[in-house]
Amino acid sequence: MDAARGEMESVRTIRVHAEAEAAVPIDRAVVRFALISEGKTPGEAQQRDECRFGDIRKRVDGEWGGKAAWKTSEIRLQPVMAEGKGKKEGKERTIAYRVTRREAIELAEFSQLGGLLAVLFAAGVDEVSGVEWLSNRLEPLYRELLGKALEKARGKAELLAKAAGAQLGPVLNIQEGPEPARPLSRLELEGAASGVAQQGTAAVFPVSGGEMRIQASVQVVFRLW
């Protein structure tokens, strides 16, 4: 066993890291927003939530002919507590009930994003938490970049092996880099939102098209002869 271990430790190897990246056009967008509604009773809070959500959905579907894809991620009902006064000082009591609804809307065309944001703010959403850019080419492009990264790794290893007076052997191990996270843009639109609310209009927010940078990376261990 000691002889086998010594033989493994004596194997000469080289480890290289390589990356490949490219730009991909943004095709679609997902907008996440929240509604917060309150009422004196749970039923009243839920009814207000349903009315507000129904109004927003009607506006959005009316603007895009029902082609926007909706997804509810959370509907949470919780009491609103406050500290009592007088004889009840120091004791909390329920003064209202709050429903928090979190929704996501996916647009089939990125160019419609500005119009959607305007409609949401004009309808009085409480929070737009973020916008996720999507591309139909993301997955196939990532697989293509993995192959290019591996080619780069082999080229670097051949160069280093030659400089060290050795010959490059077979691949012993390949490790893929971290999966590329989908780009997420946090919007700073509080000022613009208040302007829309004051105007009472659905003026389109200017949102320019663009590209996402996609990167793939690998770490490869080659044997040296």
Residue pairs with C-beta under 8 A, 6 or more apart in sequence:
11 223
12 166
12 223
12 224
12 225
13 172
13 221
13 222
13 223
13 224
14 157
14 160
14 161
14 168
14 221
14 222
14 224
15 219
15 220
15 221
15 222
16 153
16 156
16 157
16 160
16 219
16 220
16 222
17 153
17 217
17 218
17 219
17 220
18 149
18 150
18 152
18 153
18 156
18 217
18 218
18 220
19 149
19 152
19 177
19 215
19 216
19 217
20 145
20 146
20 148
20 149
20 152
20 215
20 216
20 217
21 145
21 213
21 214
21 215
21 216
22 141
22 144
22 145
22 213
22 214
23 211
23 212
23 213
23 214
24 135
24 137
24 138
24 141
24 211
24 212
24 214
25 135
25 137
25 209
25 210
25 211
25 212
26 110
26 133
26 134
26 135
26 209
26 210
26 211
26 212
27 109
27 110
27 134
27 135
27 136
27 137
28 106
28 107
28 108
28 109
28 110
28 133
28 134
28 135
28 136
29 106
29 107
29 110
29 112
29 113
29 131
29 132
29 133
29 134
30 104
30 105
30 106
30 107
30 131
30 132
30 134
31 104
31 105
31 107
31 113
31 116
31 117
31 120
31 128
31 130
31 131
32 73
32 102
32 103
32 104
32 128
32 129
32 130
32 131
32 132
33 102
33 103
33 104
33 105
33 120
33 125
33 126
33 127
33 128
33 129
34 100
34 101
34 102
34 103
34 125
34 126
34 127
34 129
35 49
35 52
35 53
35 56
35 99
35 100
35 101
35 103
35 125
35 126
36 98
36 99
36 100
36 101
36 126
36 127
37 45
37 48
37 49
37 52
37 98
37 99
37 101
38 45
38 48
38 80
38 96
38 97
38 98
38 99
39 45
39 46
39 47
39 48
39 96
39 97
39 99
40 96
40 97
41 97
42 77
42 97
44 97
45 77
45 96
45 97
45 98
45 99
46 77
46 99
48 99
49 75
49 99
49 101
52 124
53 101
53 103
55 123
56 119
56 120
56 123
56 125
57 70
59 119
59 122
59 123
60 68
60 105
60 116
60 119
60 120
61 68
63 115
63 116
63 119
64 107
64 112
64 116
67 108
68 105
68 106
68 107
68 108
68 116
69 105
69 106
69 108
70 103
70 104
70 105
71 103
71 104
71 105
71 106
72 101
72 102
72 103
73 102
73 103
73 104
74 100
74 101
74 102
75 99
75 100
75 101
75 102
76 99
76 100
76 101
77 97
77 98
77 99
78 97
78 98
78 100
79 94
79 96
79 97
79 98
80 94
80 95
80 96
80 97
80 98
81 92
81 93
81 94
81 95
82 92
82 93
82 95
83 89
83 90
83 91
83 92
83 93
84 90
84 91
84 92
84 93
102 129
105 116
106 134
107 113
107 116
110 133
110 207
110 209
111 207
111 209
113 131
113 205
113 207
114 204
114 205
114 206
114 207
115 202
115 204
115 205
117 128
117 187
117 189
117 205
117 207
118 196
118 201
118 202
118 203
118 204
118 205
119 202
120 128
121 128
121 189
121 192
121 193
121 196
121 197
122 196
122 197
122 200
122 201
122 202
124 197
128 187
128 189
128 193
129 186
130 184
130 185
130 186
130 187
131 184
131 185
131 187
132 182
132 183
132 184
132 185
133 182
133 183
133 184
133 185
133 210
133 212
134 182
135 141
135 212
138 182
138 212
138 214
141 214
142 180
142 214
142 216
145 214
145 215
145 216
146 176
146 216
146 218
148 216
149 177
149 216
149 217
149 218
150 174
150 218
150 220
153 218
153 219
153 220
154 168
154 220
154 222
157 168
157 220
157 222
158 168
161 167
161 168
161 222
161 224
164 224
166 224
166 225
167 224
167 225
168 222
168 223
168 224
168 225
169 222
169 223
169 224
169 225
170 222
170 223
171 220
171 221
171 222
172 221
172 222
172 223
173 220
173 221
174 218
174 219
174 220
174 221
175 218
175 219
175 220
176 216
176 217
176 218
177 215
177 216
177 217
177 218
177 219
178 217
180 214
180 215
180 216
183 212
189 205
192 205
196 202
196 203
